[in-house]
Amino acid sequence: MYQYDAYDQKIVDQRVAQYRDQTQRYLAGELSDDEFRPFRLQNGLYVQRYAPMLRVAIPYGMLSSTQVRALASIARQYDRGYAHISTRQNIQYNWPELPTVPDILADLAKVQMHAIQTSGNCIRNTTTDQFAGVVAGEIIDPRPTCELIRQWSTFHPEFAFLPRKFKIAVNAHPDVDRAATAVHDIGVYIVKNNEGEIGYKILVGGGLGRTPIIGSVIREFLPQAELIAYLEAVLRVYNLYGRRDNKYKARIKILVKALTPAVFAEKVEAEFAFTNTEAMRVPTEELNRLASFFTEPAYQNLSDSPESLTQALSDNKAFALWFSHNTHAHKKTGYRIVTLSLKKTGIAPGDITSEQMDAVANLADQYSFGEIRTTHEQNIVLADVAQEQLFSLWQQLTTLGFATANIGFLTNIICCPGGDFCSLANAKSIPIAEQIQRRFDDLEEVYNLGALDINISGCMNACGHHHVGHIGILGVDKKGAEYYQVSLGGSSGHDASLGDILGPSFEAEEMANVIEEVLNAYLDNRQENEPFLQTYRRIGIAKFKERVYA
């Protein structure tokens, strides 16, 4: 993973000192709420329903065991002993006290971490596939590209006060997209052209929220050296033409839709012709330098499916199920990618205690070269586990509560914090997730339903990405009462699609019954081995609506 140099460390330390002074002036009454707001937002601090919330940047989801121990220590010392993993692979603390936030940022800086640009109208944390660099089939490792974007966008003065927040995702796998790239303000797909040259396909104008839109391709192939110049051109066009009079119409997706993708692309190309100077081109040496931070660890020459693993799979059904669903093929023979499920029933999806974080750090040191990854689906990944050590790891994960064998299935729910924490939410999300998980607590039943994504958001800001869930649930307010709208048929992969609203919303206590009826309609109509999404796309919404509202 990327390591700070002296320059990186200096600017992060300087930011901590600046924010400490700003906080002290605010607490002394020298800064008003309005004056302090941009300062705290630039440093990841929100004012939530009951307390401030601090969002810590986890660049493209990469963490060392040392950093995870620091995050655990912060949770114990400054919060209530836990943290939350967001859908942008970041870490959030829900209960810090405002005067202590500069101390938290200082502790983060000691382990090469910060909260810069995790909020506000700026370029946010760049995300990518949680399996980046270790899964077979990638064109190249996308992490050096993510790091290039991070270094370009952090503290960029021209893009510190955009019309609205701005999100970029990078994907390098031609068959799988685990980063929801198509629903980002800019989606960067690493591709090869007919000559075998590596470059980028660029999408713009994707996004969820009040106006969900799938991004549009504006460049089929962009040479690697020209990426920063092209991104700069996109941002300049947005900064120039994006609306600032109405925050609900200020995202780049609204601008692209209003201009049309073709006209927007023309404006970008005109700006790109001006921007793409020699000084803006990324030298090969710089690309190589960034790639040097993401070299392979000290893999051993291991055999595939060692006898000890084969025996354990034969002897232990629970382990075999976990192996089948929570581990993934690795590009290196003798290794597996392991996903730790943070979706145990009764626990808020994505939450992890300080004790669990310390344990994960120890497991990473023992089994995965000291590296940890956070995921878009609010789970954790140990990316380099030797197959002969999987049974031992599984035993420890079972004790820690991380071995629920539900990755890719219904109970692996993506869920925002909702009305339990967020001041913007119309309704609670976490209790709905738990209600559904408890209804479907039989894993055999869950497996029979096949691959299925449920996403829950507490409001139209769509932090739970409900628009692209196979089943999406949105909390709405009806005269002060919490209701939930259901959508079907969404997808965040290469076949990205937005869900269709099923119909009128439902009361909270009805939600598990509603989801059960939706799934009964699926079971009644699916063909052999047909996944939910495929069935829905084949038969449409009518049969689901008839079943649910009968």
Secondary structure as GFF3:
##gff-version 3
##sequence-region A 1 550
A	DSSP	alpha_helix	6	27	.	.	.	ID=ss1
A	DSSP	alpha_helix	33	42	.	.	.	ID=ss2
A	DSSP	beta_strand	45	47	.	.	.	ID=ss3
A	DSSP	beta_strand	52	56	.	.	.	ID=ss4
A	DSSP	three_ten_helix	59	61	.	.	.	ID=ss5
A	DSSP	beta_strand	62	64	.	.	.	ID=ss6
A	DSSP	alpha_helix	65	78	.	.	.	ID=ss7
A	DSSP	beta_strand	82	85	.	.	.	ID=ss8
A	DSSP	beta_strand	91	93	.	.	.	ID=ss9
A	DSSP	three_ten_helix	98	100	.	.	.	ID=ss10
A	DSSP	alpha_helix	101	109	.	.	.	ID=ss11
A	DSSP	beta_strand	127	128	.	.	.	ID=ss12
A	DSSP	alpha_helix	143	153	.	.	.	ID=ss13
A	DSSP	three_ten_helix	157	159	.	.	.	ID=ss14
A	DSSP	beta_strand	168	171	.	.	.	ID=ss15
A	DSSP	three_ten_helix	181	183	.	.	.	ID=ss16
A	DSSP	beta_strand	186	192	.	.	.	ID=ss17
A	DSSP	beta_strand	198	204	.	.	.	ID=ss18
A	DSSP	beta_strand	216	223	.	.	.	ID=ss19
A	DSSP	three_ten_helix	224	226	.	.	.	ID=ss20
A	DSSP	alpha_helix	227	241	.	.	.	ID=ss21
A	DSSP	three_ten_helix	247	249	.	.	.	ID=ss22
A	DSSP	alpha_helix	252	259	.	.	.	ID=ss23
A	DSSP	alpha_helix	261	275	.	.	.	ID=ss24
A	DSSP	three_ten_helix	278	280	.	.	.	ID=ss25
A	DSSP	alpha_helix	284	291	.	.	.	ID=ss26
A	DSSP	three_ten_helix	292	294	.	.	.	ID=ss27
A	DSSP	alpha_helix	307	315	.	.	.	ID=ss28
A	DSSP	alpha_helix	317	326	.	.	.	ID=ss29
A	DSSP	beta_strand	327	329	.	.	.	ID=ss30
A	DSSP	beta_strand	335	340	.	.	.	ID=ss31
A	DSSP	beta_strand	351	353	.	.	.	ID=ss32
A	DSSP	alpha_helix	354	367	.	.	.	ID=ss33
A	DSSP	beta_strand	371	374	.	.	.	ID=ss34
A	DSSP	beta_strand	380	386	.	.	.	ID=ss35
A	DSSP	three_ten_helix	387	389	.	.	.	ID=ss36
A	DSSP	alpha_helix	390	400	.	.	.	ID=ss37
A	DSSP	beta_strand	414	415	.	.	.	ID=ss38
A	DSSP	three_ten_helix	418	420	.	.	.	ID=ss39
A	DSSP	alpha_helix	430	439	.	.	.	ID=ss40
A	DSSP	alpha_helix	443	449	.	.	.	ID=ss41
A	DSSP	beta_strand	454	457	.	.	.	ID=ss42
A	DSSP	three_ten_helix	466	468	.	.	.	ID=ss43
A	DSSP	beta_strand	471	478	.	.	.	ID=ss44
A	DSSP	beta_strand	481	488	.	.	.	ID=ss45
A	DSSP	beta_strand	500	501	.	.	.	ID=ss46
A	DSSP	beta_strand	506	507	.	.	.	ID=ss47
A	DSSP	three_ten_helix	508	510	.	.	.	ID=ss48
A	DSSP	alpha_helix	511	525	.	.	.	ID=ss49
A	DSSP	alpha_helix	532	539	.	.	.	ID=ss50
A	DSSP	alpha_helix	542	549	.	.	.	ID=ss51
###
